[in-house]
C-alpha cells in the first residue's frame, strides 16, 4: 500500500469495520455501528477514542 501514511493501521481499521458490517449487515442506526465498531476495535487491540 504505497503512498499511505499508516498502511498497516489502516488495514486493521478497515478489517474491523468490515467484520462489523459482515456481522450486522445494513439497516441499523449509526449508534449501533459505532458501538459495535468500538467493541471490535477493543477485541483487536486497536487504540481509539469514542466520539462524544
Secondary structure, DSSP 8 states (H G I E B T S, - for coil): -TT-TTHHHHHHHHHHHHHHHHHH-S-S-HHHHHHHHHHHHHHTT-------
